[in-house]
Amino acid sequence: MMGECDAALIIGDPALRIRREEIEWQSLDLGEEWVRWTRLPMVFAVWCGKEWALTDEVREAFVESYRWGANHADEIVERALRERGFAADIARDYVTHRISYELTDRHREGLNLFRTKVRELDLRASGPSRLERHTGMV
């Protein structure tokens, strides 16, 4: 990919396989950068749905899945090692420290700030850019 492109967004398993100290390109961890910039957690994903679809049965299934995962971290890490070939330190760090399984008030604050920043960018996209306003260049 980097042979053809100037930059790439790498997510999921491929991102976990990258050893940043071993690659020739500059790399940024978006979550780390967000926390450094805002001092708030980054929310990459949230389970959500229409109110009618989130029945008590569905909610309980999500809660039970969370409980199982929280109580079986060692098993999840072992499966990551065995089935996906991850290094033990990466798998354990990811499962026990990188993923936050609860949406706290701080997470909501970070999510709301992100939403605000995206809306600001959207407003800027509809009008002239800062460079265009200051230089008259289009």
Residue pairs with C-beta under 8 A, 6 or more apart in sequence:
1 8
2 8
2 25
10 18
13 84
16 86
16 90
16 94
17 86
18 27
20 27
20 29
30 42
31 42
31 44
31 98
34 40
34 42
34 110
34 114
35 41
35 42
38 110
38 113
40 106
40 107
40 109
40 110
40 113
41 100
41 104
41 106
41 107
41 110
42 110
42 114
43 103
43 107
43 110
43 111
43 114
46 103
46 111
47 62
49 58
66 101
66 102
69 76
69 101
70 101
73 92
73 95
73 96
76 95
77 88
77 91
77 92
77 95
77 96
80 86
80 91
80 94
80 95
81 87
81 88
81 91
84 91
86 94
100 107
124 130
128 138
131 137
132 138
